[in-house]
Amino acid sequence: MADDKILIVMTSGPDTPRRCATPFFFATLAAAMEYEVTMFFTIDGTLLLKKGMADTVFPKAGGKPVSGFIQDALDAGVKFTACTASMELHDMTTEDLIDGIKMVGGAYMWQLAEDAKTTMTF
Amino acid sequence: MTEVRGCNLPEDLYYLIDKHVWAKPMEDGTLRVGMTAVAAKLAGSNLAGVTFKAKNIGQEIAQGKSLATVESSKFVGPVPAPVTGVLIRGNEKLAADPNFVSRDPYGEGWIAEIKPANWDADKGSLATGADGIAAYQAKLEADNISCS
């Protein structure tokens, strides 16, 4: 059922670790339910895609780092897209990003939102 | 009972090894399907829920596509269909206690019943009997998985 698309907009970043596990968990869950899931990273969410950064962010002290939740989502087939303008905000380049991220503009996000049956924002 | 690397794997079931699911032909031509002891081990012993999409009931699910979703606080994953078939119903008992899946994966913890599209043709794609268990053992060794 390829028409069952879900968009998750991720704006939370390393400053709010407790907001950084559930979005990925929900994305992985939706992929397991055969939804086609895309995450769009903007504002501080993009920082989580910086190489090494998510290894240092722990939603729960002593628990799994955000990088583990990201890997689960990628393994489940969740597509990751990142906002080019937010890269500029954080002085990041594409070389700073972990593998598997597609860079897109804001208009692409609107296209994703129009195509999706459900959109969630974190 | 056949035990491989600490995992109980009955020889009379049909396995889709890569997805760690089993199928058992019932007398009425339907299939009972579930997760293997291996999948139950990977999912952990504290499951929070086994969920079926309501609109999937009565619909054909292709081999390898998700029949149900299993989740705990740390794990989430699909229960893929061992062969293509129509999802008849999920195991209602799992709503009250999803951990039947880990305690009794081949008995009370079955996941769903499906009406296979073409069992005679499709069962050839599944592993069964002593040869099937040997193939499953090879997979567990390659992936370094054990249930103990």
Interface residues (C-beta under 8 A of the other chain):
Chain A: F25 T28 L29 A32 M33 E34 K64 D72 A76
Chain B: T51 K53 K65 S66 T69 E71 K74 V76 G77 P78
